[in-house]
């Protein structure tokens, strides 16, 4: 692997994210403040809805020519994503 290639273990990242979410949930649950209690309830409700729908929304945001489209193409296996050295994607798509 040359130094321009980066790889990561998706399962490990997912496990770490889940662990972090659980810890955040625990911290919010312990908070004795009305605003944090509201955030906790809203977060749990929205996570439950996303889990039930099986939907994950991801946004790739950054400067042009930073590799966002290339990353999306690699993750999805789609080869119809326009990739260019100039601004190539100027609108969102599902």
Buried (B, 14 or more C-beta within 10 A) or exposed (E): EEEEEEEEEEEEEEEEEEEEEEEEBEEBEEEEEEEBEEEBEEBEEEEEEEEEEEEEEEEEEEEEBEBBBEBBBEEEEEEEBEBEEEEEBEEEEE
